[in-house]
Amino acid sequence: MNDAWARVPELAAQHLLLAMAALALGITIAVPLGFWSAHRPVAARVALGFASLVQTIPSLALLALFYPVLLWIGGVPALGFLPSLLALTLYALLPILRNVVTGLQGLDPAVIEAADGIGMTRWQKRRLVEAPLVLPVVTAGIRTAAVWTIGAATLSTTVGQPSLGDLIFAGLQTQAWPLVLAGCVAAAALALSVDALLGLTEYGLATRRRWLAIGALALLVGATLAASAPLWRGTDDRRIVVGAKNFSEQYILARLIGDRLRAAGYDVEYRDGLGSAVAFGAVASGAIDVYVDYAGTIWTGQMKRADVLPRAAQVAAIGDWAKRTHNVSLVGSLGFENAYAFTMRGADARRLGIASLDDLVPAAPRLTLGADLEFLDRPEWVAVRRAYPLRFSAMTPYSPTFMYRALASGRADVISAFSSDGRIAADKLVVLSDPRGAIPGYDAILLAAPRRADDAEFLAALRPLVGRIGVTAMREANYMVDRDANKATPKAAAAWLARHLGRR
C-alpha cells in the first residue's frame, strides 16, 4: 500500500494537468460557440447535436480513435498528451455548451428589450446583461465538465499518457487491489477538490466577493502550473522511459529493465498499460526508450507477415525490418518465448480426448472460448481459423487475469493463454498442440528507440539480459504476481528474477 501511495503525487500532478488543459480548451471553444449559437436555433441544434454525439462514444474508444488520426496526419505526436487532450476536450464540450445555450435562451425577453431600449450595443448587452445573468448556469456546466474530464482522464493510460489510471489498470491486471484503491481514491479526491475550488469561484462571483473567486481560481491555476513544471525541464539524456503492455509479465520485465538502468545512473520512468500497436509506435517515435515485445506480435501486426519462419530467422528478420523502416534497434532476444497457447482445464481435455487444435475442431461448437482483449482482432486468430475451422458456441474477450478466472469458474472452456504464464502449471491446465504451425514464434525481444541506438552505456546495461531469461524462471516470476495468495508486486518479482539471473 505504501508503494501505491508513493506513486500518487506524480501521477496526480500529470492527471490534473491533462484534465485542466482539456477543461480550459473546452471552455475556450464552448462558451463563444454557445453565445454565438444561442440566438441561431439551427446552429444551436447542430452544435448541441455534435456535442451529444461525442458523449455517445465511449471515452476509451474516443481516446483510441485519435491515435490513428494523428498517426495519419504525420509529424504530430500520436501518443501521450496530445491525443488525450483532444479526446477529453471533446468530452468536456457538452455540459458547458448546453448550459450556455440553455441559460441564454431562458433569459427574460423583457430584460433584453430593456437593454435595447437604453441603446446598448450587442457587445454591451453580452458583457453587461447576458453574461452576468447566465454566469451561474455556465459555472454549473463547467463544474460538471471538470468532474467528467477528471474521471475520463484515467483512461489516458491506454495511449501512453501518465495518469492515476496507471495505478488502476496495473492493479486490475495484477489483482493488486491497493493499487486500484489508491488510484480510485486519488482520482475521486482530485475531482472533489477541483469541484470545490470552482464552487468557491462561483460563490465569490455570486456574492460579489471577488477576492474569494480570484483566490480560488488562482489556487487552481497555480496547482495546474506547478503540475506542468516537468514539461519545462527539456530533454535529458539520462531520463529513460520504459514501456510496458497491460499484463503481469510486461510489468515485471519493465521493472527488471528499469532497475538495471537505474543502477547504471539513469533516471527511470514507466509507461504501463500500452496496447501492442501503441507500444511499437511509442518506441519508434521516441515517446518511450525501451520495452519488451514479442516476435509474433511484430511479425503479424506491424510487418503483416503470414508465413512462419524458424524462430531465429524470424527474430533476425524483425531486427532488420525495425531498423530499416523505423530506426528501432533490436537489442536482442531475452531467451524465452511467450506464445499464444490454446489451453483447457486438464480434466476436460482428458474427458473429451482433446490434445491438439485438430482435436478441438469437432468439439468447439459445444465449447466457449475466452480470449485476451486483443486476440480476437489479431492476425493470429485469422491464421488459426484458416488452419483449423474452429466454430465455438461463444467467444468472450477478457483482461488476461480475468481470462484465467473465467476458465477456472467454467465461464470459458478454452482460453488463448500465454505459454510463459505460471498459472498453466499451477492450475494443471493442458496446452493444446498446434500441429499445422499456424501460430508464429513469440520470442520476447528487447526494442530500443532511435535515440538510444548509439548510447553505449544504455546498451551495456541491457545486454546482460539477452538470452539469460529462461521460460521456467519467467513462469515463476509471473506466478508470484498472478497467484491468489501471498501475491508479490511486479517490482518484487523483478528483484527475484534479477537474483535468479545472478545465480546462473
LUMMI-736194 format. One line per 8 residues: number of its first residue (from 0); for each residue x, y, z of C-alpha. Coordinates in steps of 0.001 Angstrom, whole numbers, plus 500000, padded with zeros to 6 digits. Layout:
// LUMMI-736194
NUM = X,Y,Z | ...
// end
This chain:
// LUMMI-736194
0 = 500000,500000,500000 | 502876,502361,500769 | 504330,501767,497308 | 500953,502566,495753 | 500556,505863,497605 | 504164,506816,496848 | 503272,506922,493153 | 500151,509049,493651
8 = 501636,512598,493826 | 503464,512460,490491 | 500612,510724,488678 | 498026,513065,490234 | 500012,516068,489013 | 500046,514782,485432 | 496378,513809,485733 | 495479,517334,486913
16 = 497499,518978,484150 | 495796,516923,481440 | 492280,517394,482818 | 492638,521148,483390 | 494202,521706,479960 | 491269,519851,478380 | 488772,521807,480503 | 490372,525143,479593
24 = 490320,524268,475902 | 486718,523086,476220 | 485705,526393,477852 | 487536,528353,475141 | 485529,526533,472467 | 482150,526026,474136 | 481496,529465,475686 | 481967,531574,472499
32 = 480172,528924,470450 | 477290,528918,472935 | 476898,532721,472879 | 477057,532728,469075 | 474596,529890,468520 | 472093,530691,471297 | 470247,533158,469045 | 470588,530955,465972
40 = 468315,527921,466527 | 469693,525854,463636 | 473309,526461,464685 | 472453,525625,468309 | 470841,522313,467285 | 473853,521370,465152 | 476389,522308,467862 | 474487,520531,470630
48 = 473866,517541,468379 | 477592,517175,467710 | 478470,517537,471393 | 475800,514967,472311 | 477100,512592,469642 | 480563,512745,471193 | 479079,511690,474521 | 477638,508538,472953
56 = 481170,507367,472039 | 482841,505517,474934 | 485713,507629,476230 | 488178,504761,475773 | 487189,504438,472104 | 487443,508201,471617 | 490982,508181,473007 | 491925,505273,470774
64 = 490494,506942,467661 | 492895,509874,467908 | 495920,507545,467710 | 495430,506533,464030 | 494189,510030,463116 | 497315,511751,464421 | 499481,508978,463004 | 497897,509552,459586
72 = 498475,513298,459762 | 502191,512679,460306 | 504622,514948,462117 | 502185,515178,465052 | 502775,513312,468330 | 500304,510415,468150 | 500893,509240,471716 | 500574,510607,475192
80 = 499397,514103,475983 | 498041,515370,472648 | 495552,512597,471770 | 494378,512553,475381 | 493936,516336,475369 | 491911,516341,472144 | 489636,513489,473213 | 488960,514930,476673
88 = 488308,518390,475224 | 485529,516956,473066 | 484170,515182,476139 | 484082,518459,478086 | 482103,520391,475470 | 478530,519187,476066 | 477807,520309,479659 | 479377,523724,479081
96 = 477793,524329,475677 | 474363,523113,476758 | 474348,525298,479870 | 475422,528388,477919 | 472731,527890,475284 | 470018,526963,477811 | 470916,529867,480075 | 470811,532440,477267
104 = 467606,531096,475745 | 465969,531147,479174 | 466616,534842,479850 | 463549,537029,480332 | 462871,538795,476982 | 461887,541921,478911 | 465465,542264,480180 | 466825,542154,476634
112 = 464193,544645,475455 | 465164,546988,478281 | 468810,546794,477228 | 467805,547574,473656 | 465646,550422,474891 | 468534,552251,476537 | 470633,551889,473392 | 473102,549158,474384
120 = 475239,547715,471617 | 475342,543945,471023 | 478703,543712,472809 | 477438,545764,475762 | 474392,543504,476098 | 476602,540436,476086 | 479061,541843,478618 | 476775,543761,480971
128 = 473466,541885,480797 | 473638,538383,479356 | 476977,537270,480777 | 476247,538197,484430 | 472767,536678,484320 | 473862,533408,482720 | 477085,533028,484747 | 475678,530729,487486
136 = 474300,528331,484870 | 477571,528354,482883 | 479615,527752,486019 | 477468,524745,486861 | 478235,523341,483409 | 481947,523935,483886 | 481890,522134,487232 | 480137,519158,485655
144 = 482633,519122,482789 | 485534,519248,485249 | 484338,516172,487144 | 483644,514274,483908 | 487040,515160,482478 | 488966,514119,485586 | 487131,510795,485606 | 487704,510106,481898
152 = 491380,511110,482153 | 492119,507843,483975 | 491742,506124,480577 | 494597,508132,479043 | 496951,505400,480293 | 495985,503342,477236 | 497515,505887,474839 | 500710,506422,476796
160 = 499787,509434,478933 | 500618,509028,482650 | 497619,509463,484921 | 496059,507938,488001 | 494729,505342,485588 | 498230,503812,485643 | 497529,502582,489166 | 494022,501389,488349
168 = 494965,499474,485195 | 498042,497913,486783 | 496057,496926,489861 | 493282,495323,487820 | 495701,493348,485670 | 497763,492045,488581 | 494863,491828,491079 | 496786,494242,493333
176 = 493828,495915,494985 | 495885,498518,496918 | 496877,499986,493539 | 493253,500115,492402 | 492170,501663,495697 | 494927,504280,495623 | 494116,505249,492033 | 490357,505464,492610
184 = 490611,507370,495885 | 493148,509820,494470 | 491066,510431,491323 | 487922,510999,493410 | 489780,513352,495769 | 491158,515286,492815 | 487703,515646,491245 | 486144,516784,494538
192 = 488957,519276,495178 | 488643,520853,491730 | 484866,520973,492049 | 485192,522650,495451 | 487540,525327,494092 | 485229,526003,491152 | 482339,526145,493614 | 484176,528787,495668
200 = 484791,530741,492468 | 481075,530580,491651 | 480099,531615,495176 | 482538,534505,495166 | 481167,535847,491893 | 477554,535404,493002 | 478118,537257,496293 | 480410,539895,494722
208 = 483324,538685,496856 | 485821,538928,494089 | 488734,538180,496385 | 487255,534740,497086 | 486641,534000,493414 | 490073,535188,492365 | 491778,533336,495219 | 490087,530007,494463
216 = 490751,530330,490735 | 494363,531351,491357 | 494872,528318,493574 | 493559,526021,490817 | 495662,527704,488136 | 498718,527632,490395 | 498310,523907,491047 | 498000,523274,487310
224 = 501092,525333,486530 | 503026,523514,489246 | 501959,520210,487687 | 503291,521394,484331 | 506770,522138,485715 | 508280,518831,484488 | 507357,519802,480912 | 509852,522648,481004
232 = 512854,520621,482057 | 513792,519868,478438 | 515347,516757,477001 | 517525,514806,479390 | 519705,512028,478007 | 519781,510464,481483 | 515992,510175,481614 | 514685,506815,480403
240 = 511045,505918,479810 | 510398,502163,479971 | 507208,500969,478315 | 505007,498015,479241 | 501850,496428,477893 | 498883,495525,480065 | 499725,492208,481727 | 501864,490959,484583
248 = 504869,489722,482611 | 505250,493139,480996 | 505129,494928,484340 | 507780,492579,485726 | 510137,492895,482751 | 509733,496688,482702 | 510833,496838,486376 | 513711,494469,485689
256 = 514896,496739,482872 | 514280,499862,484929 | 516270,498551,487890 | 519279,497826,485666 | 519113,501254,484059 | 518712,502964,487420 | 521763,501103,488694 | 523632,502458,485657
264 = 522804,506016,486737 | 519707,506754,484645 | 516504,508404,485846 | 513737,505911,485030 | 510010,506410,484426 | 507400,503858,483364 | 504571,503934,480828 | 502345,500990,481659
272 = 499180,499622,480081 | 500052,500231,476415 | 498400,498312,473593 | 500591,496428,471135 | 500331,498897,468250 | 500633,501853,470618 | 503760,500413,472254 | 505641,499935,468987
280 = 504591,503380,467780 | 505805,504834,471069 | 509308,503365,470781 | 509544,504338,467102 | 508599,507945,467907 | 510820,508136,470989 | 507880,508551,473399 | 509369,505567,475224
288 = 513010,504483,475126 | 512761,500732,475552 | 510226,497943,476004 | 509781,494210,475546 | 507675,492968,472649 | 507107,489553,471168 | 508321,488394,467773 | 504928,487079,466663
296 = 503225,490356,467558 | 505604,492404,465420 | 505583,489769,462666 | 501813,489648,462218 | 500750,493078,463488 | 503410,495500,462253 | 505033,493594,459400 | 501768,491991,458177
304 = 503527,488674,457591 | 501500,485461,457499 | 504336,482992,456832 | 506004,481073,459659 | 509820,481036,459858 | 512160,479319,462310 | 512345,481425,465464 | 515958,482620,464989
312 = 515328,483600,461373 | 512120,485392,462363 | 513873,487473,465042 | 516690,488383,462636 | 514165,489490,460002 | 512318,491599,462584 | 515542,493307,463659 | 516399,494159,460061
320 = 512885,495444,459321 | 512627,497533,462515 | 515982,499229,461869 | 515374,499807,458172 | 511817,501150,458399 | 511629,502823,461841 | 515251,503080,463019 | 514257,500984,466051
328 = 517109,498865,467427 | 516738,495218,468369 | 518874,494767,471483 | 518261,491007,471407 | 516021,488133,472478 | 515645,487636,476220 | 515781,483843,475949 | 512165,482704,476347
336 = 509054,482522,474224 | 505607,483726,475260 | 503399,482356,472516 | 499646,482171,472302 | 498689,478721,473550 | 495131,477388,473476 | 494551,475911,476911 | 491874,473844,478658
344 = 491222,472505,482120 | 493116,469229,482388 | 490087,467158,483409 | 488004,468460,480498 | 490766,467867,477952 | 491171,464263,479105 | 487417,463628,479230 | 486900,464934,475693
352 = 490111,463442,474324 | 491483,466793,473173 | 495264,467194,472907 | 495660,469386,469826 | 493849,472083,467884 | 492882,469401,465362 | 491125,467535,468172 | 489431,470749,469261
360 = 487697,471371,465910 | 484820,468845,466249 | 484252,469698,469927 | 484357,473524,469522 | 480612,474032,468777 | 479863,472777,472284 | 482543,474908,473980 | 483096,478588,474791
368 = 486306,480485,474090 | 487763,483096,476401 | 490387,485335,474816 | 492527,488256,475910 | 491326,491703,474870 | 493346,491789,471638 | 493366,488220,470382 | 490041,488017,468535
376 = 491013,491022,466411 | 494583,489906,465742 | 496006,488271,462600 | 496973,485207,464670 | 493307,484372,465226 | 492686,484708,461486 | 495612,482346,460825 | 494350,479825,463394
384 = 490850,479810,461909 | 492337,479425,458431 | 494303,476357,459544 | 491644,474953,461884 | 487935,475597,461135 | 487070,476370,464745 | 483480,477427,465469 | 482866,477995,469176
392 = 479410,478382,470685 | 480505,481727,472133 | 483650,483858,472281 | 484236,486444,475021 | 487233,488797,475484 | 488671,489296,478992 | 491598,491080,480518 | 494379,488475,480910
400 = 493858,487946,484650 | 490088,487552,484369 | 490508,485256,481357 | 492136,482650,483611 | 489442,483166,486223 | 486777,482593,483556 | 488384,479249,482732 | 488609,478233,486396
408 = 484979,479180,487059 | 483623,477382,483978 | 482516,480532,482146 | 485038,479579,479460 | 486083,476105,478317 | 489126,477129,476252 | 491322,480230,476561 | 494041,481820,474438
416 = 496634,481593,477196 | 500284,482604,477187 | 502952,479915,477187 | 505131,481641,479806 | 502276,482046,482297 | 502851,480312,485625 | 499142,479665,486067 | 499247,476965,483382
424 = 501198,474598,485639 | 499683,475869,488902 | 496099,475287,487675 | 497011,471973,485980 | 495932,473236,482562 | 496601,471412,479306 | 498175,473291,476382 | 496844,472113,473016
432 = 499490,471476,470362 | 499495,473304,467026 | 500344,470532,464512 | 499758,472747,461465 | 502085,475524,462678 | 499516,478313,462450 | 500908,480295,465384 | 504281,482001,464753
440 = 507162,482178,467216 | 506840,484637,470089 | 510354,485194,471372 | 510495,488041,473901 | 512623,490740,472250 | 514045,493968,473616 | 513477,497026,471399 | 515118,500450,471838
448 = 514197,503877,470479 | 516234,505527,467686 | 517952,507963,470034 | 519339,505071,472120 | 520983,503255,469207 | 524384,504827,469923 | 524059,505071,473715 | 526787,502607,474694
456 = 526106,502888,478430 | 522392,502237,477912 | 523052,499185,475738 | 525716,497876,478113 | 523186,497929,480964 | 520660,495871,478999 | 522742,493385,477006 | 523374,491130,480038
464 = 519642,490311,479871 | 519895,488966,476317 | 519494,485194,476199 | 519507,484925,480007 | 515833,484561,480956 | 514505,481023,480611 | 510819,480242,480336 | 510814,478377,483680
472 = 512168,481404,485542 | 509734,483710,483755 | 506818,481454,484666 | 507848,481504,488318 | 508152,485298,488342 | 504777,485674,486609 | 503094,483349,489073 | 504475,485330,492003
480 = 502344,488245,490792 | 499339,486320,489454 | 498692,483841,492270 | 495753,484473,494588 | 497590,484184,497927 | 500833,485840,499046 | 500977,487925,495899 | 504181,489785,495077
488 = 504362,493161,493374 | 505893,493343,489876 | 508847,495153,491446 | 509410,492334,493946 | 509068,489705,491216 | 511590,491635,489084 | 514025,491687,492016 | 513599,487909,492430
496 = 514198,487399,488704 | 517338,489566,488863 | 518681,487481,491746 | 517881,484291,489830 | 519811,485567,486806 | 522722,486435,489068 | 522922,482831,490259 | 523188,481471,486725
// end
